[in-house]
Amino acid sequence: MTHNGISRYSMEIATALLTGGIGLAICYGAWQVGTGWTPSGPDSGYFPFWIGVLVVAGSVVNLLRTIVGHRHKDETFLDAARLKSLARFVLPILGFAVISLLLGLYVGTTLYVLFAMRLQGHYAWWKSLVSGVAISVCFYLLFELVFQVPLLKGPLEHAFGIY
């Protein structure tokens, strides 16, 4: 942490450790299903294992370059202004995900578009609402009727008989 926020140096280290952990998880999962070579060819975990090894190796290189090279020591990665901007982007998406899980994807989409247009784009309420509903109707027509792929539904869709 810097006095202005989170340093880029800290984030470089955290990212290298996170991607290294993901690489190790890939290697472990591949190892569980087999990473050897059989008479009929490679086991199902052979290629994923080596991909995991590459991810770990790349993470170690990034970690060492950051620590040994003292890269980005004085740069700020996230300060109060950037955090506010990030929150204005991330919080509506999290709200969309929660609402979609509780009330269905069509309701979540309508509300997301409504509030994104209104609060971030400063459009009139009626334009925002019409756009949200129109997008949800288009999603329904495209996915449910044309592609015949059912999307996540909630209690409102069941009330209207859309299931």
MODELLER restraints for C-alpha pairs under 7 A, 6 or more apart:
rsr = mdl.restraints
at = mdl.atoms
rsr.add(forms.Gaussian(group=physical.xy_distance, feature=features.Distance(at['CA:1:A'], at['CA:7:A']), mean=5.46, stdev=0.5))
rsr.add(forms.Gaussian(group=physical.xy_distance, feature=features.Distance(at['CA:4:A'], at['CA:79:A']), mean=5.78, stdev=0.5))
rsr.add(forms.Gaussian(group=physical.xy_distance, feature=features.Distance(at['CA:5:A'], at['CA:76:A']), mean=6.52, stdev=0.5))
rsr.add(forms.Gaussian(group=physical.xy_distance, feature=features.Distance(at['CA:5:A'], at['CA:78:A']), mean=5.57, stdev=0.5))
rsr.add(forms.Gaussian(group=physical.xy_distance, feature=features.Distance(at['CA:5:A'], at['CA:79:A']), mean=4.44, stdev=0.5))
rsr.add(forms.Gaussian(group=physical.xy_distance, feature=features.Distance(at['CA:5:A'], at['CA:80:A']), mean=6.89, stdev=0.5))
rsr.add(forms.Gaussian(group=physical.xy_distance, feature=features.Distance(at['CA:6:A'], at['CA:76:A']), mean=6.07, stdev=0.5))
rsr.add(forms.Gaussian(group=physical.xy_distance, feature=features.Distance(at['CA:6:A'], at['CA:77:A']), mean=5.63, stdev=0.5))
rsr.add(forms.Gaussian(group=physical.xy_distance, feature=features.Distance(at['CA:6:A'], at['CA:78:A']), mean=5.15, stdev=0.5))
rsr.add(forms.Gaussian(group=physical.xy_distance, feature=features.Distance(at['CA:6:A'], at['CA:79:A']), mean=6.58, stdev=0.5))
rsr.add(forms.Gaussian(group=physical.xy_distance, feature=features.Distance(at['CA:7:A'], at['CA:75:A']), mean=5.90, stdev=0.5))
rsr.add(forms.Gaussian(group=physical.xy_distance, feature=features.Distance(at['CA:7:A'], at['CA:76:A']), mean=4.42, stdev=0.5))
rsr.add(forms.Gaussian(group=physical.xy_distance, feature=features.Distance(at['CA:7:A'], at['CA:77:A']), mean=4.98, stdev=0.5))
rsr.add(forms.Gaussian(group=physical.xy_distance, feature=features.Distance(at['CA:7:A'], at['CA:78:A']), mean=6.90, stdev=0.5))
rsr.add(forms.Gaussian(group=physical.xy_distance, feature=features.Distance(at['CA:8:A'], at['CA:72:A']), mean=5.90, stdev=0.5))
rsr.add(forms.Gaussian(group=physical.xy_distance, feature=features.Distance(at['CA:8:A'], at['CA:75:A']), mean=5.55, stdev=0.5))
rsr.add(forms.Gaussian(group=physical.xy_distance, feature=features.Distance(at['CA:8:A'], at['CA:76:A']), mean=5.38, stdev=0.5))
rsr.add(forms.Gaussian(group=physical.xy_distance, feature=features.Distance(at['CA:8:A'], at['CA:77:A']), mean=4.37, stdev=0.5))
rsr.add(forms.Gaussian(group=physical.xy_distance, feature=features.Distance(at['CA:9:A'], at['CA:71:A']), mean=6.74, stdev=0.5))
rsr.add(forms.Gaussian(group=physical.xy_distance, feature=features.Distance(at['CA:9:A'], at['CA:72:A']), mean=5.24, stdev=0.5))
rsr.add(forms.Gaussian(group=physical.xy_distance, feature=features.Distance(at['CA:9:A'], at['CA:73:A']), mean=5.25, stdev=0.5))
rsr.add(forms.Gaussian(group=physical.xy_distance, feature=features.Distance(at['CA:12:A'], at['CA:66:A']), mean=6.80, stdev=0.5))
rsr.add(forms.Gaussian(group=physical.xy_distance, feature=features.Distance(at['CA:13:A'], at['CA:63:A']), mean=5.80, stdev=0.5))
rsr.add(forms.Gaussian(group=physical.xy_distance, feature=features.Distance(at['CA:13:A'], at['CA:66:A']), mean=6.96, stdev=0.5))
rsr.add(forms.Gaussian(group=physical.xy_distance, feature=features.Distance(at['CA:16:A'], at['CA:59:A']), mean=4.79, stdev=0.5))
rsr.add(forms.Gaussian(group=physical.xy_distance, feature=features.Distance(at['CA:16:A'], at['CA:60:A']), mean=6.90, stdev=0.5))
rsr.add(forms.Gaussian(group=physical.xy_distance, feature=features.Distance(at['CA:16:A'], at['CA:62:A']), mean=6.11, stdev=0.5))
rsr.add(forms.Gaussian(group=physical.xy_distance, feature=features.Distance(at['CA:16:A'], at['CA:63:A']), mean=5.46, stdev=0.5))
rsr.add(forms.Gaussian(group=physical.xy_distance, feature=features.Distance(at['CA:17:A'], at['CA:59:A']), mean=6.89, stdev=0.5))
rsr.add(forms.Gaussian(group=physical.xy_distance, feature=features.Distance(at['CA:19:A'], at['CA:55:A']), mean=6.94, stdev=0.5))
rsr.add(forms.Gaussian(group=physical.xy_distance, feature=features.Distance(at['CA:19:A'], at['CA:59:A']), mean=6.07, stdev=0.5))
rsr.add(forms.Gaussian(group=physical.xy_distance, feature=features.Distance(at['CA:20:A'], at['CA:55:A']), mean=6.48, stdev=0.5))
rsr.add(forms.Gaussian(group=physical.xy_distance, feature=features.Distance(at['CA:20:A'], at['CA:56:A']), mean=4.62, stdev=0.5))
rsr.add(forms.Gaussian(group=physical.xy_distance, feature=features.Distance(at['CA:20:A'], at['CA:59:A']), mean=5.14, stdev=0.5))
rsr.add(forms.Gaussian(group=physical.xy_distance, feature=features.Distance(at['CA:23:A'], at['CA:52:A']), mean=4.39, stdev=0.5))
rsr.add(forms.Gaussian(group=physical.xy_distance, feature=features.Distance(at['CA:23:A'], at['CA:53:A']), mean=6.49, stdev=0.5))
rsr.add(forms.Gaussian(group=physical.xy_distance, feature=features.Distance(at['CA:23:A'], at['CA:55:A']), mean=5.05, stdev=0.5))
rsr.add(forms.Gaussian(group=physical.xy_distance, feature=features.Distance(at['CA:23:A'], at['CA:56:A']), mean=5.01, stdev=0.5))
rsr.add(forms.Gaussian(group=physical.xy_distance, feature=features.Distance(at['CA:24:A'], at['CA:52:A']), mean=6.36, stdev=0.5))
rsr.add(forms.Gaussian(group=physical.xy_distance, feature=features.Distance(at['CA:24:A'], at['CA:56:A']), mean=6.60, stdev=0.5))
rsr.add(forms.Gaussian(group=physical.xy_distance, feature=features.Distance(at['CA:26:A'], at['CA:48:A']), mean=6.77, stdev=0.5))
rsr.add(forms.Gaussian(group=physical.xy_distance, feature=features.Distance(at['CA:26:A'], at['CA:49:A']), mean=6.47, stdev=0.5))
rsr.add(forms.Gaussian(group=physical.xy_distance, feature=features.Distance(at['CA:26:A'], at['CA:52:A']), mean=5.14, stdev=0.5))
rsr.add(forms.Gaussian(group=physical.xy_distance, feature=features.Distance(at['CA:27:A'], at['CA:49:A']), mean=4.60, stdev=0.5))
rsr.add(forms.Gaussian(group=physical.xy_distance, feature=features.Distance(at['CA:27:A'], at['CA:52:A']), mean=5.05, stdev=0.5))
rsr.add(forms.Gaussian(group=physical.xy_distance, feature=features.Distance(at['CA:27:A'], at['CA:53:A']), mean=6.69, stdev=0.5))
rsr.add(forms.Gaussian(group=physical.xy_distance, feature=features.Distance(at['CA:30:A'], at['CA:45:A']), mean=4.14, stdev=0.5))
rsr.add(forms.Gaussian(group=physical.xy_distance, feature=features.Distance(at['CA:30:A'], at['CA:46:A']), mean=6.86, stdev=0.5))
rsr.add(forms.Gaussian(group=physical.xy_distance, feature=features.Distance(at['CA:30:A'], at['CA:48:A']), mean=5.90, stdev=0.5))
rsr.add(forms.Gaussian(group=physical.xy_distance, feature=features.Distance(at['CA:30:A'], at['CA:49:A']), mean=5.16, stdev=0.5))
rsr.add(forms.Gaussian(group=physical.xy_distance, feature=features.Distance(at['CA:31:A'], at['CA:45:A']), mean=6.23, stdev=0.5))
rsr.add(forms.Gaussian(group=physical.xy_distance, feature=features.Distance(at['CA:31:A'], at['CA:49:A']), mean=6.75, stdev=0.5))
rsr.add(forms.Gaussian(group=physical.xy_distance, feature=features.Distance(at['CA:33:A'], at['CA:44:A']), mean=6.51, stdev=0.5))
rsr.add(forms.Gaussian(group=physical.xy_distance, feature=features.Distance(at['CA:33:A'], at['CA:45:A']), mean=5.59, stdev=0.5))
rsr.add(forms.Gaussian(group=physical.xy_distance, feature=features.Distance(at['CA:34:A'], at['CA:43:A']), mean=5.46, stdev=0.5))
rsr.add(forms.Gaussian(group=physical.xy_distance, feature=features.Distance(at['CA:34:A'], at['CA:44:A']), mean=6.32, stdev=0.5))
rsr.add(forms.Gaussian(group=physical.xy_distance, feature=features.Distance(at['CA:34:A'], at['CA:45:A']), mean=5.11, stdev=0.5))
rsr.add(forms.Gaussian(group=physical.xy_distance, feature=features.Distance(at['CA:34:A'], at['CA:46:A']), mean=6.73, stdev=0.5))
rsr.add(forms.Gaussian(group=physical.xy_distance, feature=features.Distance(at['CA:35:A'], at['CA:43:A']), mean=5.44, stdev=0.5))
rsr.add(forms.Gaussian(group=physical.xy_distance, feature=features.Distance(at['CA:35:A'], at['CA:44:A']), mean=6.87, stdev=0.5))
rsr.add(forms.Gaussian(group=physical.xy_distance, feature=features.Distance(at['CA:35:A'], at['CA:45:A']), mean=4.69, stdev=0.5))
rsr.add(forms.Gaussian(group=physical.xy_distance, feature=features.Distance(at['CA:35:A'], at['CA:46:A']), mean=3.99, stdev=0.5))
rsr.add(forms.Gaussian(group=physical.xy_distance, feature=features.Distance(at['CA:35:A'], at['CA:49:A']), mean=6.59, stdev=0.5))
rsr.add(forms.Gaussian(group=physical.xy_distance, feature=features.Distance(at['CA:36:A'], at['CA:42:A']), mean=6.13, stdev=0.5))
rsr.add(forms.Gaussian(group=physical.xy_distance, feature=features.Distance(at['CA:36:A'], at['CA:43:A']), mean=5.52, stdev=0.5))
rsr.add(forms.Gaussian(group=physical.xy_distance, feature=features.Distance(at['CA:36:A'], at['CA:46:A']), mean=6.09, stdev=0.5))
rsr.add(forms.Gaussian(group=physical.xy_distance, feature=features.Distance(at['CA:37:A'], at['CA:43:A']), mean=5.83, stdev=0.5))
rsr.add(forms.Gaussian(group=physical.xy_distance, feature=features.Distance(at['CA:92:A'], at['CA:112:A']), mean=6.98, stdev=0.5))
rsr.add(forms.Gaussian(group=physical.xy_distance, feature=features.Distance(at['CA:96:A'], at['CA:108:A']), mean=5.37, stdev=0.5))
rsr.add(forms.Gaussian(group=physical.xy_distance, feature=features.Distance(at['CA:96:A'], at['CA:112:A']), mean=5.84, stdev=0.5))
rsr.add(forms.Gaussian(group=physical.xy_distance, feature=features.Distance(at['CA:99:A'], at['CA:108:A']), mean=5.29, stdev=0.5))
rsr.add(forms.Gaussian(group=physical.xy_distance, feature=features.Distance(at['CA:100:A'], at['CA:107:A']), mean=6.69, stdev=0.5))
rsr.add(forms.Gaussian(group=physical.xy_distance, feature=features.Distance(at['CA:100:A'], at['CA:108:A']), mean=4.51, stdev=0.5))
rsr.add(forms.Gaussian(group=physical.xy_distance, feature=features.Distance(at['CA:102:A'], at['CA:154:A']), mean=6.42, stdev=0.5))
rsr.add(forms.Gaussian(group=physical.xy_distance, feature=features.Distance(at['CA:103:A'], at['CA:153:A']), mean=6.88, stdev=0.5))
rsr.add(forms.Gaussian(group=physical.xy_distance, feature=features.Distance(at['CA:103:A'], at['CA:154:A']), mean=4.24, stdev=0.5))
rsr.add(forms.Gaussian(group=physical.xy_distance, feature=features.Distance(at['CA:103:A'], at['CA:155:A']), mean=6.04, stdev=0.5))
rsr.add(forms.Gaussian(group=physical.xy_distance, feature=features.Distance(at['CA:103:A'], at['CA:156:A']), mean=6.82, stdev=0.5))
rsr.add(forms.Gaussian(group=physical.xy_distance, feature=features.Distance(at['CA:104:A'], at['CA:152:A']), mean=5.35, stdev=0.5))
rsr.add(forms.Gaussian(group=physical.xy_distance, feature=features.Distance(at['CA:104:A'], at['CA:153:A']), mean=4.00, stdev=0.5))
rsr.add(forms.Gaussian(group=physical.xy_distance, feature=features.Distance(at['CA:104:A'], at['CA:154:A']), mean=3.90, stdev=0.5))
rsr.add(forms.Gaussian(group=physical.xy_distance, feature=features.Distance(at['CA:105:A'], at['CA:151:A']), mean=6.76, stdev=0.5))
rsr.add(forms.Gaussian(group=physical.xy_distance, feature=features.Distance(at['CA:105:A'], at['CA:152:A']), mean=5.31, stdev=0.5))
rsr.add(forms.Gaussian(group=physical.xy_distance, feature=features.Distance(at['CA:105:A'], at['CA:153:A']), mean=5.93, stdev=0.5))
rsr.add(forms.Gaussian(group=physical.xy_distance, feature=features.Distance(at['CA:106:A'], at['CA:136:A']), mean=5.32, stdev=0.5))
rsr.add(forms.Gaussian(group=physical.xy_distance, feature=features.Distance(at['CA:109:A'], at['CA:132:A']), mean=6.73, stdev=0.5))
rsr.add(forms.Gaussian(group=physical.xy_distance, feature=features.Distance(at['CA:109:A'], at['CA:136:A']), mean=6.24, stdev=0.5))
rsr.add(forms.Gaussian(group=physical.xy_distance, feature=features.Distance(at['CA:110:A'], at['CA:132:A']), mean=4.11, stdev=0.5))
rsr.add(forms.Gaussian(group=physical.xy_distance, feature=features.Distance(at['CA:110:A'], at['CA:133:A']), mean=5.36, stdev=0.5))
rsr.add(forms.Gaussian(group=physical.xy_distance, feature=features.Distance(at['CA:110:A'], at['CA:136:A']), mean=5.98, stdev=0.5))
rsr.add(forms.Gaussian(group=physical.xy_distance, feature=features.Distance(at['CA:111:A'], at['CA:132:A']), mean=6.67, stdev=0.5))
rsr.add(forms.Gaussian(group=physical.xy_distance, feature=features.Distance(at['CA:113:A'], at['CA:128:A']), mean=6.85, stdev=0.5))
rsr.add(forms.Gaussian(group=physical.xy_distance, feature=features.Distance(at['CA:113:A'], at['CA:132:A']), mean=4.90, stdev=0.5))
rsr.add(forms.Gaussian(group=physical.xy_distance, feature=features.Distance(at['CA:114:A'], at['CA:128:A']), mean=4.61, stdev=0.5))
rsr.add(forms.Gaussian(group=physical.xy_distance, feature=features.Distance(at['CA:114:A'], at['CA:129:A']), mean=5.13, stdev=0.5))
rsr.add(forms.Gaussian(group=physical.xy_distance, feature=features.Distance(at['CA:114:A'], at['CA:132:A']), mean=5.32, stdev=0.5))
rsr.add(forms.Gaussian(group=physical.xy_distance, feature=features.Distance(at['CA:117:A'], at['CA:123:A']), mean=5.76, stdev=0.5))
rsr.add(forms.Gaussian(group=physical.xy_distance, feature=features.Distance(at['CA:117:A'], at['CA:128:A']), mean=5.58, stdev=0.5))
rsr.add(forms.Gaussian(group=physical.xy_distance, feature=features.Distance(at['CA:118:A'], at['CA:124:A']), mean=6.43, stdev=0.5))
rsr.add(forms.Gaussian(group=physical.xy_distance, feature=features.Distance(at['CA:118:A'], at['CA:125:A']), mean=6.23, stdev=0.5))
rsr.add(forms.Gaussian(group=physical.xy_distance, feature=features.Distance(at['CA:118:A'], at['CA:128:A']), mean=5.98, stdev=0.5))
rsr.add(forms.Gaussian(group=physical.xy_distance, feature=features.Distance(at['CA:143:A'], at['CA:149:A']), mean=5.22, stdev=0.5))
rsr.add(forms.Gaussian(group=physical.xy_distance, feature=features.Distance(at['CA:143:A'], at['CA:150:A']), mean=6.66, stdev=0.5))
rsr.add(forms.Gaussian(group=physical.xy_distance, feature=features.Distance(at['CA:144:A'], at['CA:150:A']), mean=5.33, stdev=0.5))
rsr.add(forms.Gaussian(group=physical.xy_distance, feature=features.Distance(at['CA:157:A'], at['CA:163:A']), mean=6.71, stdev=0.5))
